[in-house]
């Protein structure tokens, strides 16, 4: 059973508390409360907990959520824009913002109405923080690695066992999603869990470049009982198809933010070195034009995601995957161009330019990584 502390909080539905959303206000919070922390987040691994809660109160997490569950629900474009704005200042924080919004997306799309009523308002307004443990299953379903968790049916729920090596945006009381293969069948389940469940432990097992403040832990599940009220879907094949486009598309916001930061940096470098930087193949004008096209494509896909069940539309997911791959490749190009435009200044230890280089590599490596995306593109039908 879920521990009493969690049951007490989920004993009755939270009243829908509609939170405001103003992107300019969110940008102001980023400038005032996140930007000063970036060096300590990057170099000392400080987790920006207060900023994350503040972002929730400003409506940063709830834009994919219907008003019935605590949001004005301005749509998926707004969610991408929040991730983009945060990532422009700090990719690590933009990443954990994506982690949280992804978990909100899972809950919003679940058929489990009781879970929506109890959990969704809490994470939509940032009262409780959340992560996503879907790196392993996304790679499993793409035939890249084996599933890490198994689940066995018991009365009133499932017992889950296994080890997830790295899950981000975790901490005491945080929620996160898992996928497990159901023992004795070819089916899988997807559920919401927490470190407050008996048998679930979090361990810090590694140090990371550009992500040290992401609260990334190894998650060990030993005979963890998850009751039916916390099951997102079982079996979950159709449900995974429902959430996958949003999972992938929201990550493009991370790339958009990093690329914009590189463009702004290159423009500053050109104030002094334009007379020689104009000999570089990847000029700031070229990168900025490619960024504009990618941003327009991403926003259009986000608007489509609001309008209909696009996982049923032929070619839609391919366009999402292509946008995500383009974000990876343009992030790498932009960060390299930023280094070359700045010259020797880019080698200053602790500087923003070398940090963005590390951040851009993460955009290309986080699940689904660029090689994963290219593998998927080979299996998807061509866009009509």
Buried (B, 14 or more C-beta within 10 A) or exposed (E): EBEEEBBEBBEEBBEBBBBEBEBEEBBEBBEEBBEEBBBEBBEEBBBBEEBBBBBBBBBBBBBBBBEEBBBBBBBBBBBBBBBBBBBBBBBBBBBBBBBBBBBBBBBBBBEBEEBBBBBBBBBBBBBBBBBBBBBBBBBBBBEBEEBBBBBEBEEEBBBBBBEBEBBBBBBEBBBBBBBBBBEEEEEBBBBBBBBBBEEBBBEEEEEBEBBBBBBBBBBBBEEBBBBBBBBBBBBBEEBBBBBBBBBBBBBBBBBBBBBBBBBEBBBEBBEEBBEEBEEBEBBBEBBBEBBEEBBEBBBEBBEBBBEEEBBEEEEBBBBBBBBBBBBBBBBBBBBBBBBBBBBEBBEEEEEBBBBBBBBBBBBBEBBBBBEBBEBBBEEBEEEE
